[in-house]
Structures are given as C-alpha cells and as structure tokens.
Amino acid sequence: MSELIMECRNLSKRYGKHTALDGINLNLGCGRITGLLGPNGSGKTTLIKLANGLLRPSGGDVLITGKKPGVETKAVVSYLPDRFILDGWMRITELLSFFADFYADFRRDLAQTMLAGLGIEPGKRFKTLSKGTREKVQLVLVMARRARLYLLDEPIGGVDPAARDYIISTIISNYSEDAAVLISTHLIQDVERILDDIVFLKEGRIILQGAADDIRAEKGVSIDTLFRELFKC
C-alpha cells in the first residue's frame, strides 16, 4: 500500500447546532488525484479547510503525513482557496517573489513557464486582472510548489472553457508521484478524465467513494452522469 498523505478518522465539524461534517473516514495515497464532489453545503470546503489547519475538528482527527495540521504540515500542503486571498496591489512578479521567500519548495522558473503558457504578463498588478485570470495566477502559484498534498477548492470555477484543458494538464503534470491531489469542483465533466478516486459528499457524510474506474464499471455511467442522478433537485 502506498504511503498515506492524508487520513481522516471519524472526522466531524459542527457550527453550533449545524453539523457540517459527520464521521468522515478517508485516506489519500501517493500519486492519486481524488475528486471531492457534492452539491453546495455538502461540506467540501469545510473538509479542505480542516486539512489545511484553518479549522479545528469538533471530533475525530485529520492527519497530514501522520501529523495533525500545524506548522509542520503547512510546509508540505499547497492550498488553493475558493476565493481570492492575494494582495491586489502586488504585481505578479512581486507575488512570485513573495511565494519564493515564504515557501522553500516554490519553483519560480516553473511558475514563470506556466504564466507564459497562459499568456499572462508578469508585470501586471493582480487587482487589474479579470476574475478568470486571477484564478489562473493563484493556481499557478499553488501548483509551482513541490508539495506533498495539493488542496484545490474549485480550481477552474471561473475559468473560460478554452483555458480549462491547459489548467487541468498543468495540475496533472506538476505534482510528483510522492504527492496527492484533492480537487473540489462542480465541473465534473471537465476533470473526470484525470480523477483516480471519487468521494461523494452529501450533508456532511460520504455516500460513495472508491476508484473512479471501478465506480464507472459498477454503475455503468460516467461520474458526471452519476453525480447528476444522485444529486438531482
């Protein structure tokens, strides 16, 4: 069995009387891309924030390379949030320098190559970019790290369809076999081909998980079609 990068053991999170996650058990191994799929309010972002140490569990544990989220794990986790967190006044070149100073595993040359591939001028200020371009910049900064775990919360949500293939290829070509990727997204059709494993969340509970190929073979439909069937209004 490959080394476990992330482990959730009966993980729960409550906000007052509301239960956002309820007894999650999940393992992510090396060299695997896992799709975290579910409707709005299912607990996807909460799970990702717990793994990144931004929230504390109400019960159970989440472990990153065997350790609880903290200073040590932040050095091996590369996190893409579902909103903009970068200083809008900084130029892209300044953001590259900031990441290089802050993260020892940041590969500036790779970031520059990816920016060029997306046609993004590094001299522009972040706040002057379109929403889709800002999302591309954030993803480039995250994927240019040599991390053990990439937590990507809606990485292509605001990106035009023409750029999605490039971004998806960026994700799969810039993580190593000793790392794991967890992707939360609603755009399942766009990412399904790169997913090794699937986790379906509903109301804070896992209702289905396993290897994507096994699920497709068992259910006889694509992951996208299965999602639509399970979560139709």
N, C-alpha and C positions, 0 to 999 in steps of 0.2 A: 504493500500500500504506500502511495506517495505521502510525503510529509504534509501534515495538515498546516495550512496557513491561517485559517480562521475556524474557530469552533464556537458554536452556540449551544449551551447546555441548559435546557429548560428556561430560556431567556424570556423575561417578561418586562413590560414597561407600562406603568399606569400614570395617568394625569388626573389626579383626584379620583372621581368615580369612573372615569373612562379608561378602558384597557386598550392600549394601542398595540401591544404585542402580548401574546398569551402562550407561553410554554414553547418557544421556538427551539427546535433541535436541528442543527445544520452544520455540515462540515464542508470546507472548501480546500481542495488539494492543489498541489503544484501543477502548473501547465494547463489549467482548466479555466474556461470562461463560463460564468454562470449568469443566467438571466433571472433577475428578481422581478417577477411580473404580478400585477394585480391592479385593481381599479383604484381611483383616488380614495385615500383614507384607509387603505388596507394595512399600512404600517411599514411600507418600503423605506421611506426616508428616515423614519424612527430607527429602523434596524441599522441603516448605514451610519447614522449619527452615533449610535451606541458603539459600533465597531471602531469609529474614529475617535471615541472618547469625548464627544461633545455632550453626551447624555450619560447618566448613570442608570443601570438597571434597577428595576423595582424588585426583581427576583431572578435567580439563575445567574449564569455567567456568559460573557463573551471573551474569548481568548484570541490573541493575535500572536502567532508563532509561540504559543504556550504561555503568553503573558497577558495580564489584564491591560486594557488600554491606558496609556500613560506616556511619559516622556520617551521611554524606550521604543514603544510601538509607533509613535509618530515619526520616528526616523525610518520606518520601513513601510509606512502606509502613505499612498498618494491619493488624495481625496478631491473629487470634483463635485462641488455642491450644486443644488438645483437652482441657485441664484448667484448673482454677481457679488464677489467679495473683494475684488481688486480695487486699488486706488485709481479712480478715474482720471486723475491729473497726471499720472505717470505715463511716460512714453513706453512703448513695447520694449525698447532696448533697456529701459530702466527696470521693467518688470523682469526681464531676463537676468539682469544683474542682481536683483533682489532675491530671486529664486536660487541663483548660483551661490549667493552669500548665505542663504538660510538652509539650503539642503546640500549636503556633501555629495549626494548621488545625482545631482542635476547635471544633465548633458546639454550644455549650451549649444554646441555645434549641431546636435540633433534637433533642438528646438528651432534653430535658425533654418535648417533644411526643411522642416515641416511648414514653417511660416511661408517660406518661399514657394513651396508646393501649393499652398493655398492662396498665393498671390497677395499676401498681407505685408504691407510696408512697415518695417520695424520702427520707423521714426515717428509714427502717428501716436497721438495720445489715445489711451484706452477709451475715454469717455466720448471721443468723436466717432467711434466705430459704430456700425449698425449692430443691432442685438445679435444677429446671427454671427457676425464677425467676432464680436466679443466672446461668444460661446466657443468659437473655434480657437481663439487665443488661450482661453482658460484650459481647454482640453489639451492643447499643445504643451502648455506648461506642466500639466499633470502627467502626461504620457512621456515627457522628456526626462522624468526621473527614473532611476534604476531601482524601483521599489520591489517589495515582496507581495504587496497587496494593493490593487487599484480599485478604489470605490468610486464608481461613476454613476451619479444621480442625474438621469435624463441628459446624457451627453450629446444627443442630436435633436433635442426637442424643438429648438428654434432655428435649426439649420436648414437651408434650402435643399431640396431633393438632389440637386446636381452635386452638392458637396458631401452628401452622406456616404457615398461609396468610398471617397477618399478618406474621410474621417474613420470609417469602420476599418479600412485597411491600415490606417495609422494605429488603431487600437491593437489589432492582431499582430502587427509587425514590430511593435515596440515594447513588448513585455517578454521576459525570458521564461524558459521552461521551469525555473525555480520560483515563479511568481504565480499569483492567481488574480483573476479579474471578476468583479461583481458589478453587473450593469443593471440598473433600474431604468425601465423605459416603457412607454406606451406604444412606441413604434416597432412592434414586434416583427412585422413583415420585413423591415429593413435590416434587423440584426439577427434574425433567426438562423441564418446560414452560418454564423460564427459561434453560436452558442453550443457549448458541450453539455451543459446541465441546465435544468429548469427548476425554478421554485415558484409555485403559485401561492400567493398570499390572499387571504380574504378575511376581513375583520380581525386582523392580528394573528391569524392562525395559518399554518401551512396546510393547504388542502391537497397539494400534489407536488411531488418532487422526484427527480431522477434524471438519468441521461436523456438528452433530447432525442437521440435516435431510438432509444427504447420506447419512449412515450409516443413518438410518431408511429412506430410499428404496432404498438398495442392499441392505440386509439384509431389508427387508420386515417388520420388527418394531420395537417400541419399544426405547428404550435400556435400560429396566429389564428387559425380556424378554431382550434380547441379553446383558446382564450375567449374568443367571441361567443362560443357556445356556453362556456361556464359562467361568464360574467355579463350576459345579455340583460338589458333592462327589462 
